[in-house]
């Protein structure tokens, strides 16, 4: 008998679904695969106190997540909102299926 996941690989959406439960429990209104004119942020989460742009990577460094957020301008549409904007990169290991690196930084428009 085989227990656990039998998938050969885990897509970043699998991790995003788990994260979405945590965001919902903390009062965030979120959209997964948030479509913009130049790409899709993995998760856009809005809270009365902030806006968070998440980019998830599997078997890639968290720096690559930040590079994608900046290159695609995922945070730009929310600059006029008035709330602080946080860029959050998460990196997961496909073998252990664990979070191996994470980083967050406040977006100020010059990032």
N, C-alpha and C positions, 0 to 999 in steps of 0.2 A: 504494500500500500504506500502511496506517495502522499506526503503531507506538505502543506504550504503551496506556494505558487509553482506552477509547472511551466510558466512562461520562460523562454530562453533569455529574453531581455526585458527590461522595464523602461518604458518611455517616461520622460519627465512629467507627463500628464498624470501618471500614477502617483507621483509624489505631490503634485499639485492638488489632487483630490483630497489627500490627507491633510494638507495645509489648509484647504478651504474649510474643513470642519473646525479647525482651530480659529480661523478668522471669523467665521460665523458666530462661534461661541463668545467672541470678544466684541461683538457688535459692529463688525465691519460689513459694509455692503461691497461685494466683490464680483468681478467678472473674470472668468478663466478664458484664456486665449483672446484677450481684449484686442479687437481689430482696430487698427489705425491705418492711415493712408500709406504708411511705409513699413508695415509689418504687424506683428502681434506680440504684445507683452504677454508673458505666461499668465500673470495674475495682476489685475489692477484692483486695489483694495482701498475703499474710502471709509473714513471714520470721521465723526465730527471734529476730531482733533488733528487729523492728518490725512494725507494721501500717500499710499505706498505702491511702488512699481516693483514687482517681483520678476526676476528672470532666473529660471532653474536650468542647471546643466547636469548631465550625467557623464561621468568619466572625463570631465573637462574642468579646468581651473575656474575659480570664481571670477578671476579677472576677465575671462571671456564673457561672462554674464554682464559685467559692467560695461565692457566695450560695446556689446550689442545694444544695451539700453541707451548709451550715449550716441552711438552711430545712427540708430533709428529714431532718436529723439522721442522716446516713449513718454518722458515726463513733460515735455514742452506744452502740450495742450492744457495742463493744469496749473501753469504759472500764475494766471490771473485769478485763480480760485481763492487765494489768500491763506490757505492752510499750508503748513509745512509739507514738503514733498520728500519722501524717503525712497532712495534706491536700494533695493535689497537683492543681493546675489546669493544663491544657494547652490552648492555643488554636492552631488551624491555619487557614491561608489556603487556600480552595478553588481559587483561581486558580493559585497556585504550588505547592500541595500540600506546604507546608512548615510546620514549627512556627514560629510568629511570636511567641509569648509563653508564658511558663510561670512558675509560682510555687509555692512549697511553704511550709507553715507547720506547726509542731507543734501538735497539738490538745491543749488542756489542760482542756477541759470548759466553759470560759467563752467560747470563740470564737463 
